[in-house]
């Protein structure tokens, strides 16, 4: 998995490319934790994510809890159909801000 972090209008944007699996969730978690220290607004671009495992879901839920507790926000953009199905099956499409 490739992870690219940038800043845009005071928000940390993390763009992902590849599979978000148990093997890559630790790297993703480290990038998210680092981003949480930089800004209260996180944007995750899932345009190039073609697989999502439960380990990735755990990272997203934990990040959202931390951000919401501090008044921050998290948005997921450009989620592919196959990954969106995972969010729908788990009910996280009703919890996460997916655009």
VEXBAZA-432064 format. One line per field, with one value per atom (N, C-alpha, C, O): residue in one letter; y, z, x; residue number from 1; chain. Coordinates in steps of 0.2 Angstrom, whole numbers, plus 5000, padded with zeros to 4 digits. Example, Ala and Ser with C-alpha at 12.3 -4.5 7.8 and 13.67 -1.06 7.14 Angstrom:
BEGIN
lonu	A, A, A, A, S, S, S, S
py	4972, 4978, 4984, 4983, 4989, 4995, 5000, 5006
pz	5039, 5039, 5039, 5042, 5035, 5036, 5039, 5040
px	5066, 5062, 5066, 5071, 5064, 5068, 5064, 5067
sefi	1, 1, 1, 1, 2, 2, 2, 2
filo	A, A, A, A, A, A, A, A
REM end
This chain:
BEGIN
lonu	X, X, X, X, X, X, X, X, X, X, X, X, X, X, X, X, X, X, X, X, X, X, X, X, X, X, X, X, X, X, X, X, X, X, X, X, X, X, X, X, X, X, X, X, X, X, X, X, X, X, X, X, X, X, X, X, X, X, X, X, X, X, X, X, X, X, X, X, X, X, X, X, X, X, X, X, X, X, X, X, X, X, X, X, X, X, X, X, X, X, X, X, X, X, X, X, X, X, X, X, X, X, X, X, X, X, X, X, X, X, X, X, X, X, X, X, X, X, X, X, X, X, X, X, X, X, X, X, X, X, X, X, X, X, X, X, X, X, X, X, X, X, X, X, X, X, X, X, X, X, X, X, X, X, X, X, X, X, X, X, X, X, X, X, X, X, X, X, X, X, X, X, X, X, X, X, X, X, X, X, X, X, X, X, X, X, X, X, X, X, X, X, X, X, X, X, X, X, X, X, X, X, X, X, X, X, X, X, X, X, X, X, X, X, X, X, X, X, X, X, X, X, X, X, X, X, X, X, X, X, X, X, X, X, X, X, X, X, X, X, X, X, X, X, X, X, X, X, X, X, X, X, X, X, X, X, X, X, X, X, X, X, X, X, X, X, X, X, X, X, X, X, X, X, X, X, X, X, X, X, X, X, X, X, X, X, X, X, X, X, X, X, X, X, X, X, X, X, X, X, X, X, X, X, X, X, X, X, X, X, X, X, X, X, X, X, X, X, X, X, X, X, X, X, X, X, X, X, X, X, X, X, X, X, X, X, X, X, X, X, X, X, X, X, X, X, X, X, X, X, X, X, X, X, X, X, X, X, X, X, X, X, X, X, X, X, X, X, X, X, X, X, X, X, X, X, X, X, X, X, X, X, X, X, X, X, X, X, X, X, X, X, X, X, X, X
py	4994, 5000, 5006, 5006, 5011, 5018, 5023, 5023, 5027, 5032, 5038, 5039, 5043, 5050, 5055, 5055, 5059, 5064, 5071, 5072, 5075, 5082, 5086, 5084, 5093, 5098, 5101, 5103, 5103, 5106, 5110, 5107, 5117, 5121, 5119, 5119, 5118, 5116, 5109, 5108, 5105, 5098, 5094, 5095, 5088, 5083, 5079, 5076, 5078, 5073, 5067, 5068, 5061, 5055, 5052, 5050, 5051, 5047, 5040, 5039, 5035, 5028, 5025, 5026, 5020, 5016, 5009, 5008, 5005, 4998, 4994, 4996, 4989, 4985, 4987, 4988, 4988, 4990, 4984, 4982, 4980, 4973, 4973, 4978, 4967, 4966, 4968, 4971, 4966, 4968, 4975, 4977, 4979, 4986, 4991, 4997, 4988, 4992, 4996, 5001, 4993, 4996, 5002, 5008, 5002, 5008, 5013, 5019, 5011, 5016, 5019, 5025, 5015, 5018, 5023, 5028, 5022, 5026, 5033, 5038, 5033, 5039, 5043, 5049, 5039, 5042, 5045, 5051, 5042, 5045, 5051, 5056, 5051, 5056, 5062, 5068, 5061, 5066, 5069, 5075, 5065, 5067, 5072, 5077, 5072, 5076, 5083, 5088, 5083, 5089, 5093, 5100, 5090, 5094, 5090, 5084, 5094, 5091, 5089, 5087, 5090, 5088, 5083, 5085, 5078, 5073, 5071, 5069, 5071, 5068, 5062, 5062, 5057, 5051, 5049, 5048, 5049, 5048, 5041, 5038, 5037, 5030, 5028, 5023, 5033, 5032, 5026, 5022, 5025, 5019, 5013, 5009, 5013, 5007, 5002, 5003, 4996, 4991, 4985, 4980, 4985, 4980, 4983, 4987, 4981, 4984, 4978, 4974, 4977, 4971, 4974, 4980, 4970, 4972, 4976, 4981, 4975, 4979, 4986, 4991, 4987, 4994, 4998, 5004, 4994, 4997, 4999, 5004, 4995, 4997, 5003, 5007, 5004, 5011, 5016, 5022, 5016, 5021, 5023, 5028, 5017, 5019, 5022, 5027, 5020, 5023, 5030, 5034, 5032, 5038, 5043, 5048, 5040, 5044, 5046, 5051, 5041, 5042, 5047, 5052, 5047, 5052, 5059, 5064, 5060, 5066, 5069, 5075, 5065, 5067, 5070, 5074, 5066, 5068, 5074, 5078, 5076, 5083, 5088, 5094, 5087, 5091, 5092, 5096, 5087, 5086, 5083, 5081, 5082, 5078, 5074, 5075, 5069, 5064, 5063, 5061, 5063, 5062, 5057, 5058, 5052, 5048, 5050, 5051, 5050, 5052, 5047, 5043, 5047, 5042, 5035, 5032, 5033, 5026, 5021, 5022, 5016, 5012, 5007, 5006, 5005, 5000, 4994, 4993, 4991, 4985, 4987, 4982, 4992, 4994, 4997, 4996, 5001, 5003, 4997, 4998, 4992, 4986, 4983, 4981, 4984, 4982, 4987, 4985, 4993, 4998, 4997, 4997, 4995, 4994, 4988, 4988, 4982, 4976, 4977, 4974, 4981, 4982, 4987, 4988, 4991, 4996, 5003, 5008, 5003, 5009, 5014, 5020, 5013, 5018, 5023, 5028, 5020, 5025, 5029, 5033, 5027, 5030, 5035, 5040, 5033, 5037, 5042, 5041, 5047, 5052, 5051, 5052, 5047, 5045, 5049, 5049, 5052, 5056, 5054, 5057
pz	5000, 5000, 5000, 5003, 4996, 4996, 5000, 4998, 5004, 5008, 5007, 5008, 5004, 5003, 5007, 5007, 5011, 5016, 5013, 5011, 5013, 5011, 5015, 5019, 5015, 5018, 5013, 5008, 5014, 5010, 5014, 5017, 5014, 5017, 5025, 5027, 5028, 5035, 5037, 5043, 5032, 5033, 5031, 5026, 5034, 5032, 5027, 5029, 5021, 5016, 5016, 5015, 5017, 5016, 5010, 5010, 5005, 4999, 4999, 5000, 4998, 4999, 4992, 4987, 4991, 4984, 4986, 4989, 4984, 4985, 4990, 4990, 4993, 4998, 5005, 5007, 5008, 5015, 5019, 5021, 5021, 5023, 5030, 5033, 5034, 5040, 5040, 5045, 5034, 5033, 5033, 5034, 5030, 5029, 5034, 5034, 5038, 5043, 5048, 5050, 5050, 5055, 5052, 5055, 5045, 5042, 5041, 5042, 5040, 5039, 5046, 5046, 5051, 5058, 5060, 5062, 5058, 5060, 5056, 5059, 5050, 5046, 5049, 5049, 5051, 5053, 5060, 5061, 5064, 5071, 5070, 5074, 5065, 5064, 5062, 5064, 5057, 5055, 5060, 5060, 5065, 5071, 5075, 5078, 5075, 5079, 5075, 5078, 5069, 5065, 5064, 5063, 5064, 5062, 5065, 5066, 5066, 5068, 5063, 5064, 5057, 5051, 5046, 5044, 5045, 5041, 5035, 5036, 5029, 5023, 5021, 5020, 5019, 5017, 5010, 5009, 5005, 4998, 4997, 4996, 4996, 4994, 4987, 4985, 4983, 4975, 4973, 4968, 4975, 4973, 4978, 4978, 4982, 4987, 4984, 4983, 4983, 4980, 4984, 4982, 4991, 4996, 5003, 5004, 5007, 5014, 5018, 5018, 5023, 5028, 5034, 5035, 5039, 5045, 5049, 5053, 5048, 5052, 5050, 5054, 5043, 5041, 5044, 5045, 5045, 5048, 5055, 5057, 5059, 5065, 5066, 5070, 5061, 5061, 5060, 5063, 5055, 5054, 5060, 5061, 5063, 5068, 5074, 5077, 5076, 5081, 5079, 5084, 5073, 5071, 5072, 5074, 5070, 5070, 5077, 5079, 5082, 5089, 5092, 5095, 5090, 5093, 5090, 5094, 5084, 5081, 5083, 5085, 5084, 5086, 5093, 5095, 5097, 5104, 5105, 5110, 5100, 5101, 5096, 5096, 5094, 5089, 5082, 5078, 5080, 5074, 5069, 5070, 5063, 5058, 5053, 5053, 5050, 5046, 5040, 5041, 5034, 5028, 5023, 5023, 5021, 5016, 5009, 5008, 5004, 4997, 4992, 4993, 4987, 4981, 4983, 4980, 4987, 4989, 4983, 4980, 4981, 4976, 4978, 4984, 4973, 4974, 4979, 4983, 4977, 4981, 4988, 4993, 4990, 4996, 5000, 5006, 4996, 4999, 5001, 5006, 4998, 5000, 5007, 5010, 5008, 5015, 5020, 5025, 5019, 5023, 5024, 5030, 5019, 5019, 5023, 5027, 5022, 5025, 5033, 5037, 5035, 5042, 5045, 5051, 5041, 5044, 5045, 5047, 5043, 5044, 5039, 5040, 5034, 5029, 5032, 5030, 5038, 5041, 5047, 5050, 5048, 5054, 5051, 5054, 5046, 5043, 5038, 5035, 5037, 5032, 5026, 5025, 5021, 5015, 5009, 5009, 5005, 5000, 4993, 4988
px	5004, 5000, 5004, 5010, 5002, 5006, 5001, 4995, 5005, 5001, 5004, 5010, 5000, 5003, 4999, 4993, 5003, 4999, 5001, 5007, 4996, 4997, 4992, 4988, 4993, 4989, 4985, 4987, 4978, 4974, 4969, 4965, 4969, 4965, 4964, 4959, 4970, 4970, 4968, 4967, 4967, 4965, 4971, 4974, 4971, 4976, 4973, 4967, 4976, 4973, 4978, 4983, 4975, 4978, 4976, 4970, 4980, 4978, 4981, 4987, 4977, 4979, 4979, 4975, 4983, 4984, 4985, 4991, 4981, 4982, 4977, 4971, 4979, 4975, 4976, 4981, 4970, 4970, 4969, 4963, 4974, 4973, 4976, 4979, 4976, 4979, 4987, 4990, 4990, 4997, 4999, 5004, 4994, 4995, 4992, 4993, 4988, 4984, 4988, 4987, 4994, 4998, 5001, 5002, 5003, 5006, 5001, 5002, 4995, 4989, 4987, 4986, 4987, 4986, 4991, 4990, 4998, 5003, 5002, 5003, 5000, 4999, 4993, 4993, 4988, 4982, 4983, 4981, 4987, 4989, 4993, 4992, 4998, 5002, 4997, 4998, 4993, 4988, 4984, 4983, 4982, 4978, 4981, 4978, 4988, 4992, 4993, 4995, 4991, 4993, 4986, 4987, 4980, 4974, 4968, 4969, 4963, 4957, 4952, 4947, 4955, 4951, 4955, 4960, 4952, 4955, 4951, 4945, 4954, 4951, 4955, 4961, 4951, 4954, 4952, 4946, 4956, 4955, 4956, 4961, 4950, 4950, 4950, 4948, 4951, 4950, 4954, 4951, 4960, 4964, 4964, 4969, 4960, 4959, 4954, 4948, 4957, 4952, 4951, 4947, 4953, 4952, 4952, 4956, 4947, 4947, 4946, 4940, 4950, 4949, 4947, 4947, 4945, 4942, 4948, 4946, 4954, 4959, 4959, 4960, 4958, 4957, 4951, 4951, 4945, 4939, 4940, 4938, 4944, 4946, 4950, 4948, 4954, 4958, 4953, 4954, 4949, 4944, 4939, 4938, 4937, 4932, 4936, 4933, 4942, 4946, 4948, 4947, 4949, 4951, 4945, 4945, 4939, 4933, 4931, 4929, 4932, 4930, 4935, 4932, 4941, 4946, 4944, 4944, 4943, 4941, 4935, 4935, 4930, 4923, 4923, 4920, 4927, 4928, 4931, 4930, 4935, 4939, 4936, 4939, 4930, 4926, 4929, 4927, 4933, 4936, 4931, 4925, 4934, 4930, 4934, 4940, 4931, 4934, 4929, 4923, 4932, 4928, 4932, 4938, 4928, 4931, 4928, 4922, 4933, 4931, 4932, 4937, 4929, 4930, 4931, 4935, 4926, 4926, 4923, 4918, 4927, 4925, 4920, 4919, 4916, 4910, 4912, 4908, 4918, 4919, 4921, 4920, 4924, 4925, 4919, 4918, 4915, 4908, 4904, 4900, 4904, 4900, 4902, 4898, 4909, 4911, 4908, 4906, 4908, 4905, 4898, 4895, 4894, 4887, 4886, 4881, 4889, 4888, 4889, 4886, 4894, 4896, 4891, 4892, 4888, 4884, 4888, 4885, 4894, 4898, 4896, 4899, 4893, 4891, 4886, 4885, 4883, 4878, 4882, 4879, 4888, 4892, 4897, 4898, 4901, 4906, 4903, 4898, 4907, 4905, 4908, 4914, 4905, 4907, 4904, 4898, 4908, 4906, 4908, 4907
sefi	1, 1, 1, 1, 2, 2, 2, 2, 3, 3, 3, 3, 4, 4, 4, 4, 5, 5, 5, 5, 6, 6, 6, 6, 7, 7, 7, 7, 8, 8, 8, 8, 9, 9, 9, 9, 10, 10, 10, 10, 11, 11, 11, 11, 12, 12, 12, 12, 13, 13, 13, 13, 14, 14, 14, 14, 15, 15, 15, 15, 16, 16, 16, 16, 17, 17, 17, 17, 18, 18, 18, 18, 19, 19, 19, 19, 20, 20, 20, 20, 21, 21, 21, 21, 22, 22, 22, 22, 23, 23, 23, 23, 24, 24, 24, 24, 25, 25, 25, 25, 26, 26, 26, 26, 27, 27, 27, 27, 28, 28, 28, 28, 29, 29, 29, 29, 30, 30, 30, 30, 31, 31, 31, 31, 32, 32, 32, 32, 33, 33, 33, 33, 34, 34, 34, 34, 35, 35, 35, 35, 36, 36, 36, 36, 37, 37, 37, 37, 38, 38, 38, 38, 39, 39, 39, 39, 40, 40, 40, 40, 41, 41, 41, 41, 42, 42, 42, 42, 43, 43, 43, 43, 44, 44, 44, 44, 45, 45, 45, 45, 46, 46, 46, 46, 47, 47, 47, 47, 48, 48, 48, 48, 49, 49, 49, 49, 50, 50, 50, 50, 51, 51, 51, 51, 52, 52, 52, 52, 53, 53, 53, 53, 54, 54, 54, 54, 55, 55, 55, 55, 56, 56, 56, 56, 57, 57, 57, 57, 58, 58, 58, 58, 59, 59, 59, 59, 60, 60, 60, 60, 61, 61, 61, 61, 62, 62, 62, 62, 63, 63, 63, 63, 64, 64, 64, 64, 65, 65, 65, 65, 66, 66, 66, 66, 67, 67, 67, 67, 68, 68, 68, 68, 69, 69, 69, 69, 70, 70, 70, 70, 71, 71, 71, 71, 72, 72, 72, 72, 73, 73, 73, 73, 74, 74, 74, 74, 75, 75, 75, 75, 76, 76, 76, 76, 77, 77, 77, 77, 78, 78, 78, 78, 79, 79, 79, 79, 80, 80, 80, 80, 81, 81, 81, 81, 82, 82, 82, 82, 83, 83, 83, 83, 84, 84, 84, 84, 85, 85, 85, 85, 86, 86, 86, 86, 87, 87, 87, 87, 88, 88, 88, 88, 89, 89, 89, 89, 90, 90, 90, 90, 91, 91, 91, 91, 92, 92, 92, 92, 93, 93, 93, 93, 94, 94, 94, 94, 95, 95, 95, 95, 96, 96, 96, 96, 97, 97, 97, 97, 98, 98, 98, 98, 99, 99, 99, 99
filo	A, A, A, A, A, A, A, A, A, A, A, A, A, A, A, A, A, A, A, A, A, A, A, A, A, A, A, A, A, A, A, A, A, A, A, A, A, A, A, A, A, A, A, A, A, A, A, A, A, A, A, A, A, A, A, A, A, A, A, A, A, A, A, A, A, A, A, A, A, A, A, A, A, A, A, A, A, A, A, A, A, A, A, A, A, A, A, A, A, A, A, A, A, A, A, A, A, A, A, A, A, A, A, A, A, A, A, A, A, A, A, A, A, A, A, A, A, A, A, A, A, A, A, A, A, A, A, A, A, A, A, A, A, A, A, A, A, A, A, A, A, A, A, A, A, A, A, A, A, A, A, A, A, A, A, A, A, A, A, A, A, A, A, A, A, A, A, A, A, A, A, A, A, A, A, A, A, A, A, A, A, A, A, A, A, A, A, A, A, A, A, A, A, A, A, A, A, A, A, A, A, A, A, A, A, A, A, A, A, A, A, A, A, A, A, A, A, A, A, A, A, A, A, A, A, A, A, A, A, A, A, A, A, A, A, A, A, A, A, A, A, A, A, A, A, A, A, A, A, A, A, A, A, A, A, A, A, A, A, A, A, A, A, A, A, A, A, A, A, A, A, A, A, A, A, A, A, A, A, A, A, A, A, A, A, A, A, A, A, A, A, A, A, A, A, A, A, A, A, A, A, A, A, A, A, A, A, A, A, A, A, A, A, A, A, A, A, A, A, A, A, A, A, A, A, A, A, A, A, A, A, A, A, A, A, A, A, A, A, A, A, A, A, A, A, A, A, A, A, A, A, A, A, A, A, A, A, A, A, A, A, A, A, A, A, A, A, A, A, A, A, A, A, A, A, A, A, A, A, A, A, A, A, A, A, A, A, A, A, A, A, A, A, A, A, A
REM end
